[in-house]
Amino acid sequence: MRNILAVIEDKKGNDILVLDIREISLLADYFVICTVETSRQLKAIADSIIPEMKTRGLLSLGGVEGSLDSGWVLIDFGDIVIHLFSPQQRDFYALDKLWNDAKVVVHIQ
């Protein structure tokens, strides 16, 4: 998890939220939610997380969903699902509110 956060912080992602959803969902153990300001930043973070996790033996199970043009990218590592959002898409999907019963592990603003 620290490696994911380090990549996101290095690429200047903001409002990073890690939710522990183990007790309320079978989808995954953790959601990582992050806001990015541009499609270029979205691409940089997504393109950096996948090889970083691969070096640690974690492969993206569900692949990458979403697109740069949509302002939302999801990367599924099984136990950890990463959501990268433009500010507009983060407000629209409101995962922070949807999963408000989850335990907040980390919140970096």
Helices and strands as residue ranges (DSSP letters): H 2-10, E 14-20, E 30-35, H 39-55, E 63-67, E 72-76, E 80-85, H 87-93, H 95-98, E 103-108
